[in-house]
Amino acid sequence: MRLRKKHWARPELEASHIVITDQYAHKGKWSEEFKNNNEIHLELGCGRGGFISEKSKQNLGVNFVGIDLKDEVLVVALRKVIEVRKVEGAQDINVRLMPLNIALIDDVFAQDEISRIYINFCNPWPKERHNKRRLTHTKFLTNYKKFLKPGSEVWFKTDDTELFEDSIEYFKEGGFEILFSTYDLHNSEFKENVVTEYEAKFTDLGMKTMFLQAKLK
Ligand SMILES: C[S@@+](CC[C@H](N)C(=O)[O-])C[C@H]1O[C@@H](n2cnc3c(N)ncnc32)[C@H](O)[C@@H]1O
């Protein structure tokens, strides 16, 4: 995603109480940040925030952390959360946003702190020499396992068949069991889908959404 630099993005993020900019200060203490012991679910590469704002609204008993590398998209996500969740002034909302390179994520969450991960339409990195950058690659799964509770799930969506099929292998190699998978989510029996911005765009272009749920053994 090519984005024009928004110089106002960082100050706007830093001014919000739902954006975490001291990312490494909360490791092992995320329940204190949310002021409850509810499960915490992550969305990796949350983009413009359509998914996390809707998912967190539908699941008020779960805490959500949306992570993205780019301030320019995270600030759009922040505005989306504020709009959908009507958060003005509210301190107890069940969602936080965090600028972070996911490669560093195991420095941010402690063992057993996270119960689910959502990965929606991550970059497919099609060249073989770049495969290790895929957010579902075994290298990343090894990192996620450092903070996922046993029995946790990863829910993964993509429009890219090669990434989807390779990811099934990554999950199996990484000690996950595939609970459900489909090449056509929108025509499957799975009914609790929340559509993301990329998903809407690809669907309009006639592309199918592939989806799997993998469970850590
Ligand atoms: C293709 S977009 C998908 C956005 C959203 N999930 C959706 O489905 O509409 C991928 C997002 O992942 C973010 N991203 C890619 N690599 C990342 C990394 N290593 N750490 C954090 N975010 C990353 C990008 O900035 C981008 O917003």
The ligand as an SDF file (V2000), in Angstrom:
LIG
                    3D

 27 29  0  0  0  0  0  0  0  0999 V2000
   -2.8840   -5.6190    2.5810 C   0  0  0  0  0  0  0  0  0  0  0  0
   -3.1450   -4.6450    4.0010 S   0  0  0  0  0  0  0  0  0  0  0  0
   -4.5860   -5.4060    4.7520 C   0  0  0  0  0  0  0  0  0  0  0  0
   -5.2790   -4.5170    5.7180 C   0  0  0  0  0  0  0  0  0  0  0  0
   -6.5010   -5.1160    6.4310 C   0  0  0  0  0  0  0  0  0  0  0  0
   -6.1210   -6.2490    7.2480 N   0  0  0  0  0  0  0  0  0  0  0  0
   -7.5750   -5.5110    5.4620 C   0  0  0  0  0  0  0  0  0  0  0  0
   -7.8330   -6.7150    5.2980 O   0  0  0  0  0  0  0  0  0  0  0  0
   -8.1890   -4.6020    4.8830 O   0  0  0  0  0  0  0  0  0  0  0  0
   -1.8300   -5.2180    5.0720 C   0  0  0  0  0  0  0  0  0  0  0  0
   -1.5760   -4.3250    6.2650 C   0  0  0  0  0  0  0  0  0  0  0  0
   -0.5630   -4.9520    7.0490 O   0  0  0  0  0  0  0  0  0  0  0  0
    0.3600   -3.9700    7.4730 C   0  0  0  0  0  0  0  0  0  0  0  0
    1.6510   -4.6590    7.6790 N   0  0  0  0  0  0  0  0  0  0  0  0
    2.3700   -5.3240    6.7390 C   0  0  0  0  0  0  0  0  0  0  0  0
    3.4950   -5.8250    7.2820 N   0  0  0  0  0  0  0  0  0  0  0  0
    3.4960   -5.4700    8.5980 C   0  0  0  0  0  0  0  0  0  0  0  0
    4.3980   -5.6640    9.6760 C   0  0  0  0  0  0  0  0  0  0  0  0
    5.5370   -6.3530    9.5270 N   0  0  0  0  0  0  0  0  0  0  0  0
    4.0700   -5.1570   10.8770 N   0  0  0  0  0  0  0  0  0  0  0  0
    2.9220   -4.4650   11.0360 C   0  0  0  0  0  0  0  0  0  0  0  0
    2.0260   -4.2450   10.0480 N   0  0  0  0  0  0  0  0  0  0  0  0
    2.3060   -4.7340    8.8440 C   0  0  0  0  0  0  0  0  0  0  0  0
    0.3770   -2.9370    6.3660 C   0  0  0  0  0  0  0  0  0  0  0  0
    0.8100   -1.6610    6.8150 O   0  0  0  0  0  0  0  0  0  0  0  0
   -1.0800   -2.9510    5.9080 C   0  0  0  0  0  0  0  0  0  0  0  0
   -1.8590   -1.9820    6.5700 O   0  0  0  0  0  0  0  0  0  0  0  0
  1  2  1  0
  2  3  1  0
  2 10  1  0
  3  4  1  0
  4  5  1  0
  5  6  1  0
  5  7  1  0
  7  8  2  0
  7  9  1  0
 10 11  1  0
 11 12  1  0
 11 26  1  0
 12 13  1  0
 13 14  1  0
 13 24  1  0
 14 15  1  0
 14 23  1  0
 15 16  2  0
 16 17  1  0
 17 18  1  0
 17 23  2  0
 18 19  1  0
 18 20  2  0
 20 21  1  0
 21 22  2  0
 22 23  1  0
 24 25  1  0
 24 26  1  0
 26 27  1  0
M  CHG  2   2   1   9  -1
M  END
$$$$
